[in-house]
Amino acid sequence: MKYTHMLPFLEDEDIDELVEKILSGEVKGVNLMVLYPFLSRESLNKLVDRLIKDKKGKELRGAIPFISKEKVNAIYDAIVSGELTGIKESSLMPFLGKSKIKEMFNKLVEEAKDFDDEVEDEEDEE
């Protein structure tokens, strides 16, 4: 039997303990992302905060469907500020709030003025 088959039957504390062991390196071969659906909201929020602080963007990608808009916004803010790499801000779009999507759009429009419009026009003519 695989350990993943047992996750739905474990207590929150047991899963939290496993997360800590994975993060500390005590347990190897267990993918942190597999645990996200089984973590309590509070535990997942703490984990996301820790992963942002530790700059582990790759590990955060799998958590996005399971976290609140506020936490997704926190990830977006960390990406924009340069604090977090390993995750593309565009991958957050389906999970961002309207204000963050508007902020992302305005940023892209602002950046677009630095590019030559003729490049796009040439592609359209082909």
N, C-alpha and C positions, 0 to 999 in steps of 0.2 A: 504494500500500500504506500502511496505517496503522502508526504506530509501535508500537501495542499488539500487533500481530501478531509483532513481533520480540522482545518482552520475554522469552519463554521461552528464547530462544537466546542471550541476553546473559550475560556473566560477572557474578558477584556485584559485583565492583568497579565495573563499568560502571553497574549499577543504583544502587549506593551513590553514585556520582559524580552521577548524574542527580538523585537525591534532594537532595543538597547544592545543586545548581544551582537546583532548584525552591525550596528553602527560602531561598536567598539572593536570589531574584528574578531570577537570571541567565537562567533559562528560564521562559517564560510559556506558558500554553495546554496544559500537561501536568498532568493531574489526579493529585495525589499518591496518592489512594486506588487508582488503577489499578495502582500499583506494589506494594502490600502483599502480594499473593500471591507475588510473585517475589523478595521480600527474604529474606535468610537470617534465621534466628531471632535471631542476635546483632544484626544491623543493624536489624531490626524493633524489638527491645527498646530499642535506643539511640534510635531514632526516637520511640517511644512516650514514653520518658523526656523527650526534648526537647520534644515537643508538650505534655506535661503542664506542664513548666517554663515554656514559652512561652504557656500558657493557651489552647491551640488545640483546644478541645473538638470543634468541628465536624469538624476533620480527623481526630480520633481515632475518630469513630463507625465509619468504614469499616474500621478496623484490628481491631476487637473480635473478629470471628470467627477471626482469624489469630494472636492472641496467647495467651499462657499465662494461667491463672487468676490467677497472682500479679500480672501486669500489669493484668488487668481489676480486681483488687482495689485496685491502686494508683490506677487511674482513679476507682474508686468512692470511695476515701478522699479524693482530691482534690476530688471533687464535694461530698461531705459537709462537708468542712472549708471549702468556699467558695472554694477556690483555682482551681477549674475550672468554667467555664460553657459553654453551647452544646451540652450533652449531658445527657439526662435519666438519672437513676440507674436508673429502671425499665427502660430499654433494655438495661441490663447484666445483668438478672436471669438470663437463660438461660445466661450465661457465668460467673456468680459461683460461688464455692464455697459449701458449705452454711453455714459459719459467717457469711459475709457476708450471705447471704439471711436468716438468723436475725436478724442485727444490723439489717438493713433492716426486717424485720417488727416487731421490738421497738421500733424508732424510730417506725414508723407507729402502733403501738398506743399508745405514749406520747403522740404528737401527737393521737391521736383523742380523748383525754380532754378536750382543749380545745374540742371541737365539741359542739354540742347534739344529743343523740340524737333529739330530737323531729323534726328535719328528715328523717332517714331514715325514721322511723315514718310520717310524713305521706305520703311517697312510696310506701310499701308499701300504704297504704290505697286508693290510686287504682286 
